[in-house]
Structure formats: structure tokens, C-alpha cells
Amino acid sequence: MSPRPDPTTSAVAPAGDPISAQAAQAADRASSRNHPSPLDIATSVSDPSASRRVGPGSVIGMLGGGQLGRMFAIAAAQLGYRVVVLGDSPDCPAATVAEATLAGSLTDPRLLDELAARCDVVTLEFENIPVASVERLAGSVNVFPAAEVLRVAQDRGIEKQTLSRAGLPVTPFQLVHDRADVEQAVQRLGLPLVLKTTRDGYDGKGQWKIGSAEELSAWLAGGDTAASDPFERPLIAEAWVEHQCEVSVIIARSVVTGGDPTDTGAGQRVACYPVFENRHRNHILDVTFCPAAIDPETARRATEMATTAAAALGLIGLICIEFFVDSRGELMINEIAPRPHNSGHLTIEACQTSQFEQQLRAVCGLPLGSTELTVPAAAMVNLMGELWSDGEPDWDAILALPATHLHLYDKRAAKPGRKMGHITLTGDPAELPARIERIRQILS
């Protein structure tokens, strides 16, 4: 069990929320005892001047060999770069498109040192890379995003405090260490609420929606958790947000090594993609539409907030900021991911520069590419392992459809809930829903 903090443990909410002042004071007290200061982390990010231009022909290291690493390696090859992957398996999805694959643990010092020796710069495909591994690499080669960014992104409590102190609206929350904290969270945040592990959860894993006192009692008894002691891991309670939709913004941020049109005038390059609208199934992204069906002012504010968040983190690289649009049309940050994001896969066909090429440009100190759409609209549909339950899906029928682009990740085994690929559709926004339904019929 985690050590019991001050009973007034943290809860931070957007400006104007009735619990904001009291919660912010509690967050200051609790975070000083139990967590690194989010502001200390954000302001200690490696000096971006350490970045240097890494030109075509160079070797880029990729921490992680999944589908994001695979699509990055494909984009890198198009610009004449070579990619060395450190992944958990010699047949990971990125292995077939990378120049070389180092198979083993991401904490293996021998493999980390070999990766550093072979590469001119290192980046990553997911945020839960061990910070110590990134720090070891950074002693020999530039790594983007930096370890300090990962410290924020890997802990939901630190993440929300960092963003809130940067003046950004986040879902109201409270850190939870024991039963008393849960009961206090119910009083402050109300029901329903969501309990989440502060670390390692994704795609609905490590999350529990509590809608009633009865459900809370059952959860406290361990009936809906994987552990006999539900408090063996640090938790965070978040208010349940009634929302119109969920949207995301992907932003690239780099530093200027020479004049180019993406220079913001502050020695930085920043490029934001159009806002994406995301729909989930079983807590996993199902479909993304671009552009999002929100008003221009909301889209402008989402882009502005994403830019602020990237700057507050001292990010070099790519980051996705996920938002709720609540019932009043207000934006609230839900999560961040400092790497390419599932919602951005459609940029491969739909934008002048894909998110993967943009990540490469950012970490190599190159001019950032245009993020403008090259089509009227696009949609992305995830292909989950369940589709293989009766054998290989009918890819010929999918490939026969116009303006439909199939991506398969070359994973060796199809499992329920596992992302095996995606399909991107481009064209008239009014026609996309019917075209998605046609795909579902083919694959059912």
C-alpha cells in the first residue's frame, strides 16, 4: 500500500469550478509531500538548444517496435533515414521495415548502450518507456521527447497538476491512496466518477466507473479489481464529465536551427493538425473523423490549449492532447500522449505531412511540414483482433473500394481488443458514415 498522505490530498479543477481554490491548495500541500513538483519537472526539461539538425542518411533509434514504430520507420525511409528499433521481440511489427532490430528489454543496459552507439538521435513510440532507460541513453545521444516529459505523462496526477498550473482546464480530480480518500472524492466530485491507476493504464485498462454507493462498496471489496487490495497502486479519482464529443489535437514542436516559415518568432517551430473527433467502443478508439464537427471557435481554442500544453512541458517531438467537449461546449483536457497517436493515423493519406514524418522532422531539427488537409475530409476505422475470429477478413473487398486505404501491422497473432490495423477513408464528409457502415458489413 502507498504511504498515506495528508488527508487533504489533491484535487484540481478548471478555473471557475466551485472546488478549484480549495482543491488547488490541497494539491500544493500533497504534491510537495508525495510527488515531484510538476512545475519543477516542466521547467527542468532539457535545454532545447541541445537539439541539432540530423539530416537524411542518418540513423534514428526507436524505443518500441509496435505499429507506431513501424509507421515511423516507413516515413523515415521515404526521407532517406535508417531506423534501428529496440523492441521486445525480433518479429515485432517494426522489425520488417527497420534497418535493424535489437530484441530485448527496454531496461537492458547493454542494448541501450548499443542503440546509443548506433544512432544519431533517438525517439519513442509510447510514453511508458522507463525513465531510467531514457536518462541512460541521453548521456550519449539526444532523446526526444526528454525523460522529464515522460515523468509528467506517465503519472496522471502529475500530468493534471502540471497542466492545471499552466492555466489549462482539466477534468476535476483527486489523488487517492485509501478508503478515506475515495469517500472524500465522492463528496467533492460526486457520482458517477472514474477511478484510475495513476500509471500504466490505457485503452480502458486500470479504470473503473463508479456510478452508485453500491458500486463503490463492491469496488472497495475488491470485486471489480485485479488485486485483493484496491489501493496497492496509487489511484486518481476523476469527475465523470457529460460530454458532447471527444476531440484531439496533435502538435509538433521543435527548435529553430535556421529560418523557416514554421518559426513562431520565439526560437521554436510549432505545427498543429486540424482537430480530430474521436468515437470509442469498449474504451478503445473505434473511429476518428477529420475535421471534427465542432464550431471554429472551439477548434481554435483547442489548438491554442494544445500549443500551451506542449510549451509547458518543454516538448521536442510530437504530442496528442485529448479533450472532452462538455455539455456547455467548454473544453477540458482528458489525457496527453507525447508521441504519435491512433487518432492521427489518417494524416498519412489526408494531410500534406503525416504525423510520423512530422515526428521525424521535429526530433531531427528539420523544418516542420504543412499540416493542411489535402482532401475534403477523412475518417479512420480501427481493425481489432475480433475481426479474425472466423479467419482472415475479406481484404479484397476492402481494397476494391475507392479512396479506401488499408494498413495492416504485421502482428503475428490476432487477439480480442488488439489493434491489428486500420482503414482510412477520404472524400466527401457527408458520405463517410455510410462508407464506414459498408466496411463494417464487409468485415462482419
Secondary structure, DSSP 4 states (H G I P E B T S, - for coil): -PPP--SS------TT-TTHHHHHHHHHHHHHHHS--HHHHHHTSPPGGG-----TT-EEEEE--SHHHHHHHHHHHHTT-EEEEEESSTTSTTTTTSSEEEES-TT-HHHHHHHHHH-SEEEESSTTS-HHHHHHHHTTS-BSS-HHHHHHHT-HHHHHHHHHHTT--B--EEEESSHHHHHHHHHHH-SSEEEEESSS--TTTTEEEE-SHHHHHHHHTTTTSSSSSTTSS-EEEEE---EEEEEEEEEEEEE-SS--TTB-SSSEEEEEPPPEEEEEETTEEEEEEES-SS-HHHHHHHHHHHHHHHHHHT--EEEEEEEEEETTS-EEEEEEESS--GGGTTHHHHBSS-HHHHHHHHHHTPPPPP--BSSSEEEEEEEEGGGGTTSS--HHHHHTSTTEEEEE---S---TT-EEEEEEEEE-GGGHHHHHHHHHHHH-
